[in-house]
Amino acid sequence: MTSKQILKEMTPYQPGKQTEEVKREYGLNRIVKLASNENPFGYSGKVDDYLSEHSLSLNIYPDGYTSELRMALSNKLKVSEDQLIFGNGTDEVVQTIGRAYLYPGVNTIMATPTFPQYKHNALIEGAEVKEVPTINGYHNLSGMLETMDDRTNVVWLCSPNNPTGSLIPRDDFYDFMEKCPSDVLVVLDEAYFEYADGHKQPNALQYLNQYKNLIVLRTFSKAYGLAGLRIGYGIANQDIIQRLDVVRGPFNTSSVAQKAALLALEDDKFIYDSITRNHTIKHSFEKFLNSIDWHFYDSQTNFLLVSTPLSSEKMFLYLQEHGFIVRPGESFGFPETIRITIGTESDMQELQKILYQLNQKVNEGLLT
Ligand SMILES: *Cc1c(COP(=O)(O)O)cnc(C)c1O
């Protein structure tokens, strides 16, 4: 019995420590997790109201076609129903794209740093991975075009980019699509779409008929606050969706996730409140970082990638001891940065105090 050779060289995704474990270890009453870009304000109250009043019929398989949610999204996004594919989180759509379009002999292009699952899945499928470094956190789109050759099958654009937060400006995206060969699949991952400035980001969905090699990914895990239920989706030309549907598991999203996503989708007010609060808190956190002279990357999301005076591992441990879990940049090859999810007003005030003290200790030479 032999597995794919490459699996011996790879490691499973490393989830952050569970908060209970950290609390016990450090004797803390409370721990604030700012490591996975979850919505600190929860999710639409309509979801809890519904779930507490209705039987879930968990003995019945879910709707494998995700009909109700599909219809609602097709209306909202003004695309046809057969232009949508749902996944057990966008993670699964990424995996499905890999399974359908990546195989030994082709290559795939992505930024670095970017969302790690693109590379992870590509390696498992046996495709060659070509990474093009970002410039000040922004995708180097001309560099990505130059890296393409006749074996390039898929290119991954993450906008806004996780972990830098930077958006691909609208005109740059159109320019890229014009120059990109039409037989290269372009994946535009918009997991943070709701947070980004609508005037600056591409109206990619309007171009799905023009660019038949484009798939846009979105999720209910971030602004919608439903990360625990695992549901995300892709929007593309029918031909792409047909291929992906062959690969997709028959009942890959649960009935609870489908229902919750449908209810969450109808609650515009929750999304509006979340993004306006995020915007205000992020702005004041940015002002604080400027005041202590720490650099951060342009972010159109609910997180900031911050350059730190200590190694990311030391920053991580210090903050963990003080009740905060952040994402160390080491994990994506940026050793002197941490990625911080924007939390609630009070949690961010608390974090600022801790960072202020840490910075003073560093300046006084008490921490190195
Ligand atoms: C969080 C995230 C995803 C995955 O979201 P799920 O729907 O929870 O699987 C995909 N892409 C990016 C860039 C993300 O940050």
The ligand as a Tripos MOL2 file, in Angstrom:
@<TRIPOS>MOLECULE
LIG
   15    15     1     0     0
SMALL
NO_CHARGES

@<TRIPOS>ATOM
      1 C1        -11.1620   31.9960    5.1170 C.3       1 LIG1
      2 C2        -10.7810   31.9310    3.6970 C.ar      1 LIG1
      3 C3        -11.2880   30.9540    2.8380 C.ar      1 LIG1
      4 C4        -12.0380   29.7440    3.3330 C.3       1 LIG1
      5 O1        -13.2260   29.9850    3.8100 O.3       1 LIG1
      6 P1        -14.1990   28.7840    4.1930 P.3       1 LIG1
      7 O2        -15.4190   29.1050    3.4350 O.co2     1 LIG1
      8 O3        -14.3650   28.8870    5.6630 O.co2     1 LIG1
      9 O4        -13.6030   27.4820    3.7840 O.co2     1 LIG1
     10 C5        -10.9550   30.9950    1.5060 C.ar      1 LIG1
     11 N1        -10.1410   31.9240    1.0240 N.ar      1 LIG1
     12 C6         -9.6130   32.8610    1.8140 C.ar      1 LIG1
     13 C7         -8.7120   33.8630    1.2330 C.3       1 LIG1
     14 C8         -9.9040   32.8900    3.1740 C.ar      1 LIG1
     15 O5         -9.3240   33.7900    3.9650 O.3       1 LIG1
@<TRIPOS>BOND
     1     1     2 1
     2     2     3 ar
     3     2    14 ar
     4     3     4 1
     5     3    10 ar
     6     4     5 1
     7     5     6 1
     8     6     7 2
     9     6     8 1
    10     6     9 1
    11    10    11 ar
    12    11    12 ar
    13    12    13 1
    14    12    14 ar
    15    14    15 1
@<TRIPOS>SUBSTRUCTURE
     1 LIG1         1 GROUP 0 **** ****
